[in-house]
């Protein structure tokens, strides 16, 4: 039972007691009742005292040890009247006071008219704050009204029940009227028109708070003449103010909620409801709530033309603050329908209309998404999803259509061909499922040749030449990490690259982490060095990179070894290449070449090249072709005519310093030329 019904029942009891002396003429008396039972309430140990006074005037005090109205119990309830007047047809209580210990106390004036069977109760809480209840009955029928004028919400906050998730108001005022009528203990109709102004509330932790809220409430109900059903309707207009309900913040913009339904004593039937959020869209809903089991028998929610940008900013973004999707821009609209039965979701229909998703960090973007996504709790469905274009890690993607199969919480995609630059990324046997630990997925596929020039331009890194292609074995995602179950094979610089033990930790997080081992074989040195303007080098090299670790795509640990490939091929090196090799660990080559006859040669022959680097804590521990114990090491071993050998001396170099040298193509240190 709501608080208004409880208070109303209590006031009926008070006036039942007040009517006792209405037909009795005496100057004072005391009355003790063991109890009163009524369909609405029960009262025990009632004391009524009427003090002496002028004829027809006295002081009245009523003390009730306990009042019980259904599940509500009050003890030591007191009503006192400083001026109590009684006549044959009228009883008045002026300068009265009602007190319920540890709950409420307020001044009151009471008027009872037996000829018209009318009760009028008025409480002037302050000079500008009052409420008035008028009740009139005829036979078994009754009607009444409540008028509220500037009643402070904090003054009635103690009357409100303690709800775990609902903070009580600390300021605000209520104005309005409530009209009602009924028969015996049954309410037949009621009409409410209230306005709440300057409402503020907060909990102790500050996680739920509201300021300067203005709300208009209109509601009504009617009992059916032919059944025990109550037909009800309500409208709420949020006109002003702001609310923070961790983690969502929302400000008023003429938001509107309307509902209409039926209560049959066993279930609450919501025939139709509509929630309109300005600049967001309209949500329509209906359903049936079972009172005894406290379960939703049926519920349906429909959303039409929802602005995804507003939905993300006001609702979704606060929940995604520490995730990959914390900084995303949405455009476009979405429609959806959700159906529940017995508290379980039975079906979802989501339609996306010209939607674009852009990451503010430029990690990914998908443009002009149009989709029809049906889902059933039992049974399989087919998703029709199309993406006009986009990019992932700056790599552009072409138009693609994704025919997904959904079966409860499992997703399957037999095959997908995704245009990537001038090549094609093929995904096969993609499957995903949702578990208690989150989403899991896996797939395999391949990449048809992609121009390295186009790829490196897209990634905004040093331009490389040739093509990139490869086979992708089974790739798995365990909710946090991406791992490759097998060997990833690529073709680049006219050679091959085999990647083992590839693992990507939080790939779309703020600090992605990669681990892998790589073996590169028979790379074309001319393509490789030409890419980085390193100077011309002819030949073939192998590269082993073990225990590679990247943090946020920057190397933090590896063991690298570059060495000449086996076989017969042209092995030549230019003076420009020698100058740049000197940056790895020697003392500059240019002056030495100019002091010798070798300066007349543009190119030299070599027998073997090699370079080693162990990266630890941002320090590169370097070596050359062989593991030489002395401080110097061989980077280029001469062979043929003319020949040149380049030696290095600096074995310990800061990684960032080494990168800076290579980028600037410095020649501060000279290698020893033999």
C-alpha positions as CSV (number, residue, x, y, z in Angstrom):
1,X,0.0,0.0,0.0
2,X,1.3,3.5,-0.9
3,X,2.0,6.1,1.8
4,X,-1.0,8.2,0.8
5,X,-3.3,5.3,1.5
6,X,-1.6,4.6,4.8
7,X,-1.9,8.2,6.0
8,X,-5.5,8.4,4.7
9,X,-6.5,5.3,6.7
10,X,-4.8,6.7,9.8
11,X,-6.8,9.9,9.5
12,X,-10.1,8.0,9.2
13,X,-9.3,6.3,12.5
14,X,-8.7,9.7,14.2
15,X,-12.1,11.0,13.1
16,X,-13.9,7.8,14.1
17,X,-12.6,8.5,17.6
18,X,-13.6,12.2,17.3
19,X,-17.2,11.3,16.6
20,X,-17.6,9.5,19.9
21,X,-18.7,12.6,21.9
22,X,-20.6,14.2,19.1
23,X,-24.0,13.4,20.6
24,X,-23.0,13.5,24.3
25,X,-23.1,16.6,26.5
26,X,-20.5,16.7,29.3
27,X,-17.6,18.9,30.3
28,X,-14.9,16.2,30.4
29,X,-14.3,12.5,30.3
30,X,-11.7,9.7,29.8
31,X,-12.2,6.7,27.6
32,X,-10.1,3.5,27.3
33,X,-10.6,1.1,24.5
34,X,-8.8,-2.3,24.2
35,X,-8.9,-2.2,20.4
36,X,-10.6,-1.4,17.2
37,X,-10.7,-3.7,14.1
38,X,-11.5,-2.4,10.6
39,X,-11.0,-3.9,7.1
40,X,-8.3,-1.2,6.6
41,X,-6.6,-1.0,10.0
42,X,-6.3,-2.3,13.5
43,X,-5.7,-0.2,16.6
44,X,-4.8,-1.4,20.2
45,X,-5.0,0.3,23.6
46,X,-6.7,3.6,22.8
47,X,-6.9,6.4,25.3
48,X,-9.2,9.4,24.8
49,X,-9.2,12.3,27.2
50,X,-11.4,15.4,27.0
51,X,-10.4,18.1,29.4
52,X,-12.7,20.6,31.1
53,X,-13.4,24.0,29.5
54,X,-16.1,26.4,28.5
55,X,-19.4,25.0,27.3
56,X,-18.8,23.1,24.1
57,X,-15.0,23.9,24.3
58,X,-12.2,21.8,25.8
59,X,-8.9,20.1,25.2
60,X,-8.7,16.7,23.5
61,X,-5.9,14.1,23.6
62,X,-5.8,10.7,22.0
63,X,-3.0,8.2,22.5
64,X,-2.9,4.9,20.6
65,X,-0.4,2.3,21.6
66,X,-0.2,0.7,18.2
67,X,-1.8,1.1,14.8
68,X,-1.3,-1.5,12.1
69,X,-2.3,-0.9,8.5
70,X,-1.4,-4.0,6.5
71,X,2.4,-4.2,6.8
72,X,2.9,-0.8,8.4
73,X,3.0,-0.5,12.2
74,X,3.2,2.7,14.3
75,X,3.5,2.9,18.0
76,X,2.6,5.6,20.6
77,X,0.6,7.7,18.1
78,X,-0.7,11.0,19.6
79,X,-3.3,13.5,18.5
80,X,-3.8,16.6,20.7
81,X,-6.2,19.6,20.3
82,X,-5.6,22.7,22.3
83,X,-9.1,24.0,21.3
84,X,-11.7,21.3,20.9
85,X,-15.3,22.3,20.1
86,X,-18.2,20.0,19.7
87,X,-21.8,20.6,18.7
88,X,-24.6,18.3,17.7
89,X,-23.6,18.5,14.0
90,X,-20.0,19.8,14.1
91,X,-16.7,19.0,15.7
92,X,-13.6,21.2,15.5
93,X,-10.0,20.7,16.5
94,X,-8.0,23.9,16.4
95,X,-4.3,24.2,17.2
96,X,-4.0,20.5,16.9
97,X,-0.9,18.4,16.6
98,X,-0.2,14.9,15.3
99,X,3.0,13.0,16.4
100,X,4.4,9.6,15.6
101,X,7.7,9.2,17.4
102,X,10.8,9.0,15.3
103,X,8.7,9.4,12.1
104,X,6.7,12.6,11.8
105,X,5.0,15.4,13.7
106,X,3.0,18.3,12.2
107,X,0.3,20.9,13.2
108,X,-3.2,20.2,12.1
109,X,-6.7,21.5,12.3
110,X,-9.7,19.1,12.0
111,X,-13.4,19.7,11.1
112,X,-16.1,17.2,11.1
113,X,-19.7,18.0,9.9
114,X,-22.1,15.2,10.7
115,X,-25.0,16.6,8.7
116,X,-23.0,16.6,5.5
117,X,-20.7,13.7,6.6
118,X,-17.7,15.7,5.7
119,X,-14.2,15.7,7.2
120,X,-11.7,18.5,6.5
121,X,-8.1,18.4,7.6
122,X,-5.6,21.2,7.1
123,X,-2.0,21.4,8.1
124,X,-0.1,24.8,7.9
125,X,3.4,23.5,8.1
126,X,4.9,27.0,7.6
127,X,3.6,30.4,6.6
128,X,3.6,29.5,2.9
129,X,3.4,25.7,3.2
130,X,0.2,23.7,3.7
131,X,-1.9,20.8,2.6
132,X,-5.6,20.2,2.9
133,X,-7.6,16.9,2.9
134,X,-11.4,17.0,2.4
135,X,-13.4,13.7,2.6
136,X,-17.1,13.3,2.2
137,X,-19.2,10.1,2.3
138,X,-22.7,9.1,1.7
139,X,-23.7,5.6,2.7
140,X,-21.0,3.3,1.5
141,X,-19.6,5.8,-1.1
142,X,-17.1,8.4,-0.4
143,X,-15.1,11.1,-2.3
144,X,-12.4,13.5,-1.5
145,X,-9.5,15.7,-2.6
146,X,-6.1,16.8,-1.4
147,X,-4.7,20.2,-2.1
148,X,-1.0,20.7,-1.7
149,X,0.6,24.2,-1.6
150,X,4.4,24.6,-1.5
151,X,5.0,21.5,0.6
152,X,8.7,21.0,1.2
153,X,9.9,17.6,0.1
154,X,12.6,17.4,2.8
155,X,9.8,17.8,5.4
156,X,8.1,14.6,4.2
157,X,11.3,12.7,3.3
158,X,11.1,10.7,6.6
159,X,7.7,9.4,5.6
160,X,9.2,7.8,2.5
161,X,10.3,4.1,2.6
162,X,14.0,3.3,2.7
163,X,14.9,1.9,-0.7
164,X,18.5,0.7,-1.3
165,X,19.0,2.3,-4.7
166,X,16.9,5.4,-4.2
167,X,18.3,8.5,-2.3
168,X,15.8,10.7,-0.5
169,X,15.1,14.3,-1.5
170,X,16.9,17.0,0.5
171,X,15.1,20.0,-1.1
172,X,12.2,20.8,-3.4
173,X,8.6,21.8,-3.3
174,X,5.3,20.2,-4.4
175,X,2.1,21.8,-5.6
176,X,-1.0,20.3,-7.0
177,X,-4.3,18.4,-6.4
178,X,-5.4,14.9,-6.0
179,X,-9.1,13.9,-6.5
180,X,-10.4,10.5,-5.5
181,X,-13.6,8.5,-4.8
182,X,-14.5,5.0,-3.7
183,X,-16.9,2.7,-1.9
184,X,-16.3,1.0,1.4
185,X,-12.6,0.1,1.3
186,X,-12.3,0.1,-2.5
187,X,-10.9,3.0,-4.4
188,X,-12.9,3.6,-7.6
189,X,-11.2,6.6,-9.3
190,X,-8.4,9.1,-8.7
191,X,-6.9,12.0,-10.6
192,X,-3.5,13.5,-9.8
193,X,-2.0,16.8,-11.1
194,X,1.2,17.6,-9.4
195,X,4.3,19.8,-10.0
196,X,7.7,19.4,-8.3
197,X,10.1,22.3,-8.4
198,X,13.7,22.8,-7.3
199,X,14.1,19.1,-6.4
200,X,17.6,18.1,-5.2
201,X,18.7,14.7,-3.9
202,X,22.0,12.8,-3.3
203,X,23.3,9.8,-1.6
204,X,26.2,9.8,0.9
205,X,28.8,8.7,-1.7
206,X,27.6,11.3,-4.3
207,X,27.1,8.6,-6.9
208,X,23.4,9.4,-7.3
209,X,22.5,13.1,-7.3
210,X,20.1,15.6,-8.8
211,X,19.9,19.4,-8.9
212,X,17.2,21.9,-9.6
213,X,14.8,19.4,-11.1
214,X,11.4,20.4,-12.3
215,X,8.8,17.7,-13.0
216,X,5.1,17.8,-13.9
217,X,3.1,14.6,-13.1
218,X,-0.4,13.8,-14.4
219,X,-2.0,10.5,-13.6
220,X,-5.4,8.8,-13.1
221,X,-7.1,5.5,-12.5
222,X,-10.7,4.1,-12.8
223,X,-12.1,0.9,-11.5
224,X,-14.2,-1.1,-14.0
225,X,-17.9,-1.3,-13.3
226,X,-18.1,-4.9,-14.4
227,X,-14.9,-6.3,-12.9
228,X,-12.3,-5.6,-10.3
229,X,-9.8,-4.2,-12.8
230,X,-8.2,-0.8,-12.4
231,X,-7.4,1.2,-15.5
232,X,-4.6,3.6,-15.0
233,X,-2.6,6.2,-17.0
234,X,0.2,8.6,-16.2
235,X,2.4,11.2,-17.8
236,X,5.6,12.7,-16.5
237,X,7.3,15.8,-18.0
238,X,10.9,16.4,-17.0
239,X,11.3,20.1,-17.7
240,X,14.4,21.3,-15.9
241,X,17.4,20.1,-13.9
242,X,20.2,17.6,-14.2
243,X,20.8,14.1,-12.8
244,X,24.0,12.1,-12.2
245,X,23.4,8.4,-11.7
246,X,26.8,6.8,-11.7
247,X,28.1,6.6,-14.4
248,X,25.4,8.4,-16.4
249,X,24.8,12.2,-16.5
250,X,21.7,13.6,-18.1
251,X,20.1,17.1,-18.2
252,X,16.5,17.9,-18.8
253,X,15.4,18.8,-22.3
254,X,11.6,18.3,-22.2
255,X,11.8,14.6,-21.8
256,X,8.4,12.9,-21.7
257,X,7.2,9.6,-20.2
258,X,3.6,8.3,-20.7
259,X,2.1,5.0,-19.7
260,X,-1.3,3.3,-19.8
261,X,-2.3,0.0,-18.3
262,X,-4.6,-2.3,-16.3
263,X,-4.2,-3.8,-12.8
264,X,-6.3,-7.0,-12.2
265,X,-5.2,-7.8,-8.7
266,X,-2.7,-10.4,-9.8
267,X,-0.7,-8.7,-12.5
268,X,0.1,-5.2,-13.8
269,X,-0.6,-5.0,-17.5
270,X,1.3,-2.2,-19.3
271,X,-0.7,-1.8,-22.4
272,X,1.5,0.9,-23.9
273,X,4.3,3.1,-22.8
274,X,6.4,5.8,-24.5
275,X,9.6,7.4,-23.4
276,X,10.8,10.4,-25.5
277,X,14.3,11.7,-24.9
278,X,15.0,14.9,-26.7
279,X,17.7,14.7,-29.4
280,X,17.9,10.9,-28.9
281,X,14.6,9.3,-30.0
282,X,11.5,7.6,-28.8
283,X,11.2,4.2,-27.0
284,X,7.9,2.3,-26.9
285,X,7.2,-0.5,-24.5
286,X,4.5,-2.8,-23.2
287,X,4.4,-5.9,-20.9
288,X,2.9,-7.8,-18.0
289,X,4.4,-7.9,-14.5
290,X,3.3,-10.7,-12.2
291,X,2.8,-9.4,-8.7
292,X,3.1,-12.7,-6.7
293,X,6.2,-14.0,-8.5
294,X,7.7,-10.5,-9.1
295,X,8.6,-11.5,-12.7
296,X,8.1,-10.1,-16.1
297,X,5.8,-12.4,-17.9
298,X,6.0,-10.5,-21.2
299,X,7.9,-7.4,-22.2
300,X,8.5,-5.7,-25.5
301,X,10.7,-2.6,-26.2
302,X,10.8,-0.8,-29.5
303,X,13.2,2.0,-30.5
304,X,12.7,4.0,-33.7
305,X,15.2,6.3,-35.4
306,X,17.6,6.5,-32.4
307,X,20.4,9.0,-32.8
308,X,23.5,6.8,-32.2
309,X,25.7,9.9,-31.5
310,X,23.5,11.0,-28.6
311,X,23.0,7.4,-27.4
312,X,26.7,6.9,-27.2
313,X,27.5,10.2,-25.5
314,X,24.8,10.1,-22.9
315,X,24.4,6.4,-22.2
316,X,27.1,4.1,-23.6
317,X,30.3,6.1,-23.3
318,X,30.4,6.2,-19.4
319,X,30.3,2.4,-19.3
320,X,33.1,2.2,-21.9
321,X,35.5,4.6,-20.3
322,X,38.3,2.2,-19.6
323,X,37.9,0.1,-22.8
324,X,38.9,0.2,-26.4
325,X,35.7,2.0,-27.3
326,X,36.1,4.9,-24.9
327,X,36.7,7.5,-27.7
328,X,34.4,6.8,-30.6
329,X,32.3,9.0,-32.8
330,X,29.0,7.6,-34.1
331,X,26.7,8.9,-36.8
332,X,23.5,7.4,-38.2
333,X,20.4,5.9,-36.8
334,X,19.3,2.5,-35.3
335,X,16.0,0.8,-34.8
336,X,15.5,-2.2,-32.5
337,X,12.9,-4.5,-31.0
338,X,13.6,-6.6,-27.9
339,X,11.1,-9.2,-26.6
340,X,11.3,-10.9,-23.2
341,X,9.3,-13.7,-21.7
342,X,9.6,-14.8,-18.0
343,X,12.5,-12.5,-17.5
344,X,14.5,-14.0,-20.4
345,X,15.2,-12.3,-23.8
346,X,13.5,-14.2,-26.6
347,X,14.4,-12.2,-29.6
348,X,16.2,-9.1,-30.8
349,X,15.9,-7.2,-34.1
350,X,18.5,-4.5,-34.7
351,X,18.6,-2.4,-37.9
352,X,21.4,0.0,-38.7
353,X,20.8,2.8,-41.1
354,X,23.8,4.6,-42.7
355,X,25.9,4.2,-39.5
356,X,29.6,5.2,-39.3
357,X,32.0,4.3,-36.4
358,X,35.2,6.3,-36.1
359,X,37.8,5.9,-33.4
360,X,39.2,9.2,-32.2
361,X,42.7,7.7,-32.0
362,X,42.5,6.7,-35.6
363,X,42.9,3.0,-34.9
364,X,39.9,2.0,-36.9
365,X,36.9,3.4,-38.8
366,X,33.9,1.9,-40.6
367,X,31.8,4.0,-42.8
368,X,28.2,3.7,-44.0
369,X,27.2,0.5,-42.3
370,X,23.7,-0.8,-43.2
371,X,22.6,-4.0,-41.4
372,X,19.6,-6.1,-40.5
373,X,20.6,-8.3,-37.4
374,X,17.9,-10.7,-36.2
375,X,18.5,-12.9,-33.1
376,X,16.5,-15.6,-31.5
377,X,16.8,-17.3,-28.1
378,X,16.0,-20.6,-29.9
379,X,16.9,-21.0,-33.5
380,X,19.3,-19.8,-36.1
381,X,19.2,-16.5,-38.1
382,X,21.1,-14.8,-40.9
383,X,22.6,-11.4,-40.6
384,X,22.9,-9.1,-43.6
385,X,25.6,-6.5,-42.9
386,X,27.3,-4.2,-45.4
387,X,30.2,-1.8,-44.9
388,X,31.0,0.8,-47.6
389,X,34.6,1.3,-46.6
390,X,36.9,1.9,-43.6
391,X,40.3,1.2,-42.2
392,X,42.1,-0.7,-39.4
393,X,45.4,0.6,-38.1
394,X,45.4,3.0,-41.1
395,X,45.1,0.2,-43.6
396,X,42.1,1.0,-45.9
397,X,39.4,-1.5,-46.4
398,X,37.0,-1.8,-49.4
399,X,33.3,-2.5,-49.6
400,X,32.3,-5.8,-48.0
401,X,29.1,-7.7,-47.3
402,X,29.1,-10.0,-44.2
403,X,26.6,-12.9,-44.2
404,X,26.9,-14.0,-40.6
405,X,25.0,-16.9,-39.2
406,X,23.7,-16.5,-35.6
407,X,22.6,-19.4,-33.4
408,X,21.9,-18.2,-29.9
409,X,25.3,-16.9,-28.6
410,X,27.3,-18.4,-31.4
411,X,28.4,-16.7,-34.6
412,X,29.6,-18.4,-37.8
413,X,31.0,-17.0,-41.0
414,X,31.9,-19.6,-43.6
415,X,33.9,-17.2,-45.9
416,X,34.6,-13.5,-46.3
417,X,36.6,-11.7,-49.0
418,X,37.7,-8.2,-47.7
419,X,39.4,-5.8,-50.2
420,X,42.6,-4.5,-48.7
421,X,44.3,-1.9,-50.9
422,X,45.0,-3.7,-54.2
423,X,44.9,-7.2,-52.6
424,X,42.3,-9.4,-50.9
425,X,42.1,-10.6,-47.3
426,X,40.3,-13.9,-47.1
427,X,38.8,-15.1,-43.8
428,X,37.5,-18.7,-43.6
429,X,35.7,-20.6,-40.9
430,X,35.2,-17.7,-38.6
431,X,33.4,-18.7,-35.4
432,X,32.7,-16.8,-32.2
433,X,30.9,-17.6,-29.0
434,X,30.0,-15.9,-25.8
435,X,31.0,-17.6,-22.5
436,X,31.0,-16.6,-18.8
437,X,34.5,-15.1,-19.4
438,X,33.5,-13.0,-22.5
439,X,33.7,-13.5,-26.2
440,X,35.9,-16.1,-27.9
441,X,36.6,-16.4,-31.6
442,X,38.9,-18.0,-34.2
443,X,39.5,-18.1,-38.0
444,X,42.0,-18.9,-40.7
445,X,42.6,-17.4,-44.1
446,X,45.1,-15.8,-46.4
447,X,46.3,-12.5,-48.0
448,X,46.7,-12.2,-51.8
449,X,49.5,-9.9,-52.9
450,X,49.3,-6.4,-51.6
451,X,51.6,-3.6,-52.9
452,X,54.2,-2.7,-50.2
453,X,54.3,0.8,-51.6
454,X,50.6,1.3,-51.1
455,X,50.7,-0.5,-47.7
456,X,53.5,1.6,-46.2
457,X,52.0,4.8,-47.6
458,X,48.8,3.9,-45.8
459,X,50.7,3.1,-42.5
460,X,52.7,6.4,-43.0
461,X,56.0,4.6,-42.5
462,X,59.1,4.4,-44.7
463,X,58.1,3.4,-48.2
464,X,58.9,-0.2,-49.1
465,X,58.9,-2.0,-52.4
466,X,57.6,-5.3,-53.6
467,X,54.5,-7.1,-52.5
468,X,53.1,-8.7,-49.3
469,X,51.2,-11.9,-49.3
470,X,50.8,-14.9,-47.0
471,X,48.9,-17.7,-45.4
472,X,47.1,-17.2,-42.1
473,X,46.8,-20.3,-39.9
474,X,44.2,-20.6,-37.1
475,X,44.0,-17.4,-35.2
476,X,42.3,-17.4,-31.7
477,X,41.0,-14.7,-29.4
478,X,40.5,-15.8,-25.7
479,X,38.8,-12.6,-24.5
480,X,42.0,-10.7,-24.0
481,X,44.8,-12.0,-26.2
482,X,45.1,-13.0,-29.9
483,X,47.3,-16.0,-30.6
484,X,48.3,-17.9,-33.8
485,X,48.1,-21.6,-33.6
486,X,50.7,-22.5,-36.2
487,X,53.1,-20.6,-38.5
488,X,52.2,-17.3,-40.1
489,X,53.8,-17.2,-43.6
490,X,54.4,-14.0,-45.6
491,X,56.3,-13.1,-48.8
492,X,58.1,-9.7,-48.8
493,X,61.3,-8.3,-50.4
494,X,61.3,-11.2,-52.8
495,X,61.9,-13.5,-49.8
496,X,59.9,-15.3,-47.2
497,X,59.0,-14.5,-43.6
498,X,57.8,-17.2,-41.1
499,X,56.4,-16.0,-37.8
500,X,56.2,-18.4,-34.8
501,X,54.6,-18.1,-31.4
502,X,52.7,-14.9,-32.4
503,X,50.6,-13.5,-29.5
504,X,48.9,-10.1,-29.4
505,X,47.8,-9.0,-25.9
506,X,44.9,-6.4,-25.8
507,X,45.4,-5.5,-29.5
508,X,42.8,-2.7,-29.4
509,X,43.7,-1.5,-25.9
510,X,45.5,1.7,-25.0
511,X,48.8,-0.2,-24.7
512,X,48.8,-3.3,-27.0
513,X,51.6,-5.9,-26.5
514,X,53.0,-8.3,-29.1
515,X,55.3,-11.3,-28.7
516,X,56.7,-13.4,-31.6
517,X,59.7,-15.2,-33.2
518,X,60.4,-14.5,-36.8
519,X,62.7,-16.1,-39.4
520,X,63.2,-14.2,-42.7
521,X,65.0,-15.9,-45.5
522,X,66.5,-14.9,-48.8
523,X,65.5,-11.2,-48.7
524,X,66.6,-9.1,-51.6
525,X,69.1,-6.6,-50.2
526,X,68.7,-4.2,-53.1
527,X,64.9,-3.9,-52.4
528,X,65.5,-3.7,-48.7
529,X,68.2,-1.0,-48.7
530,X,66.6,0.9,-51.5
531,X,63.5,1.1,-49.4
532,X,65.3,3.0,-46.6
533,X,67.7,5.0,-48.8
534,X,70.5,3.1,-47.2
535,X,72.7,3.1,-50.2
536,X,72.9,0.4,-52.8
537,X,73.6,-3.1,-51.7
538,X,73.3,-6.2,-53.9
539,X,72.9,-9.6,-52.3
540,X,70.6,-11.7,-50.2
541,X,70.3,-11.8,-46.4
542,X,68.6,-13.9,-43.7
543,X,67.3,-12.4,-40.5
544,X,66.4,-14.2,-37.3
545,X,64.4,-12.3,-34.6
546,X,63.8,-14.3,-31.4
547,X,61.9,-13.3,-28.3
548,X,60.5,-10.2,-29.9
549,X,58.3,-8.0,-27.7
550,X,56.6,-4.8,-28.8
551,X,54.8,-2.5,-26.3
552,X,52.4,-0.1,-27.9
553,X,54.0,-1.1,-31.2
554,X,57.5,-0.1,-30.1
555,X,60.3,-2.8,-29.6
556,X,61.3,-3.4,-25.9
557,X,63.1,-6.8,-26.2
558,X,64.5,-9.0,-28.9
559,X,67.6,-11.0,-30.1
560,X,68.2,-10.2,-33.7
561,X,70.8,-11.6,-36.1
562,X,71.3,-10.5,-39.8
563,X,73.6,-12.6,-42.0
564,X,74.3,-13.3,-45.7
565,X,72.1,-16.0,-47.3
566,X,73.8,-19.1,-48.7
567,X,74.1,-19.4,-52.5
568,X,75.6,-17.7,-55.5
569,X,74.5,-14.2,-56.2
570,X,76.0,-10.7,-56.8
571,X,77.5,-9.2,-53.6
572,X,78.3,-5.5,-54.0
573,X,78.1,-2.5,-51.7
574,X,78.2,1.2,-52.4
575,X,80.2,3.9,-50.6
576,X,76.8,5.4,-49.4
577,X,75.9,2.1,-47.9
578,X,79.3,1.9,-46.1
579,X,78.7,5.3,-44.6
580,X,75.3,4.2,-43.2
581,X,76.7,0.9,-41.9
582,X,79.2,2.9,-39.9
583,X,76.3,4.3,-37.9
584,X,75.8,0.9,-36.4
585,X,79.0,0.8,-34.5
586,X,82.2,1.9,-36.2
587,X,84.2,5.1,-36.6
588,X,83.2,6.8,-39.9
589,X,84.1,5.4,-43.3
590,X,84.2,8.6,-45.5
591,X,87.6,10.0,-44.4
592,X,89.3,6.6,-44.6
593,X,88.0,6.1,-48.1
594,X,89.1,9.6,-49.2
595,X,92.6,9.0,-47.9
596,X,93.1,5.9,-50.0
597,X,92.8,4.9,-53.6
598,X,89.5,3.3,-52.7
599,X,87.8,6.6,-52.9
600,X,87.9,6.3,-56.7
601,X,85.5,3.3,-56.6
602,X,81.7,3.8,-56.3
603,X,81.1,0.1,-55.4
604,X,83.0,-2.6,-53.6
605,X,82.7,-6.4,-53.4
606,X,82.1,-8.2,-50.2
607,X,82.1,-11.9,-49.1
608,X,79.8,-11.7,-46.1
609,X,77.8,-9.2,-44.0
610,X,76.4,-9.6,-40.5
611,X,75.0,-7.7,-37.6
612,X,73.6,-8.7,-34.2
613,X,71.6,-6.9,-31.6
614,X,70.3,-7.9,-28.2
615,X,67.8,-5.3,-27.0
616,X,67.5,-5.1,-23.2
617,X,66.1,-2.2,-21.3
618,X,66.4,0.2,-24.3
619,X,70.0,-0.8,-24.8
620,X,71.3,-2.6,-27.9
621,X,74.3,-4.9,-27.3
622,X,75.8,-5.3,-30.7
623,X,78.0,-7.7,-32.6
624,X,78.9,-8.7,-36.1
625,X,79.3,-11.7,-38.4
626,X,80.8,-13.9,-35.7
627,X,80.9,-13.9,-31.9
628,X,84.3,-12.1,-31.5
629,X,85.7,-11.7,-28.0
630,X,87.6,-8.5,-28.7
631,X,86.0,-5.1,-28.5
632,X,85.8,-4.8,-32.3
633,X,83.6,-6.9,-34.6
634,X,83.2,-7.4,-38.3
635,X,80.1,-5.9,-40.1
636,X,81.2,-6.4,-43.7
637,X,83.9,-8.9,-44.7
638,X,85.7,-8.0,-48.0
639,X,86.0,-10.3,-50.9
640,X,87.0,-9.9,-54.6
641,X,88.4,-6.8,-56.3
642,X,87.9,-4.1,-55.1
643,X,87.1,-5.4,-51.6
644,X,86.3,-3.6,-48.4
645,X,86.0,-4.8,-44.8
646,X,84.0,-2.7,-42.3
647,X,84.7,-3.1,-38.5
648,X,82.6,-1.9,-35.6
649,X,83.7,-1.0,-32.1
650,X,80.7,0.4,-30.2
651,X,79.1,-2.7,-28.6
652,X,76.7,-0.9,-26.4
653,X,74.4,1.7,-28.0
654,X,71.1,3.2,-26.7
655,X,68.3,2.0,-28.9
656,X,66.7,5.4,-29.5
657,X,70.2,6.8,-30.3
658,X,70.7,4.0,-32.8
659,X,67.4,4.7,-34.5
660,X,68.2,8.4,-34.6
661,X,71.5,7.7,-36.3
662,X,70.0,5.5,-38.9
663,X,67.2,8.0,-39.6
664,X,69.7,10.9,-40.0
665,X,72.2,8.8,-41.9
666,X,75.0,10.1,-39.8
667,X,78.7,9.5,-40.3
668,X,80.2,10.6,-37.0
669,X,82.2,7.4,-36.4
670,X,84.7,5.8,-38.9
671,X,85.0,2.1,-39.4
672,X,88.4,0.6,-40.1
673,X,88.8,-0.1,-43.8
674,X,91.2,-2.9,-44.7
